[in-house]
Amino acid sequence: MHKPLELRKVKKALKKYGIIYVTGKDRHPKFYDP
C-alpha cells in the first residue's frame, strides 16, 4: 500500500500527464486503502 506522501507524489505525477486522480467516487484505485 502506498503511504500518504507517496500517494501525493502519484497524484502530482498523474496531474502532470493530464490524468485526473479521483477518490471517494464510484471506484477507488487498486492501491488506495480506505
N, C-alpha and C positions, 0 to 999 in steps of 0.2 A: 504493500500500500504506500502511496505517496504521502510524504509529510507536507504540512501546510506550506512551508517555504518552497518545496519542490513544485507543489500544485500551482503556486503563484507564478513560478517560472514558466510552467507549462501554459498557463493562461496567456502570459505575455507573448510566448513564442507563437501560440496559435493566432493571437490577435495580429501579430506581425504578418502572418500569411493570409489574413482576411477571414480567418475561421472564427466564428463566434462560439465560445465555450459557454454552455448553459447548464446550470444545475438547478434542481428543485422544480423542474417542469415535468414533461411526460416521462422522460427517462433519465438515467444517470450514466455517466461514463463508467466503463467496467472498473476503472481504478479509483472510482470515487466511493469512499466508505462513510456512510452517514452515521 
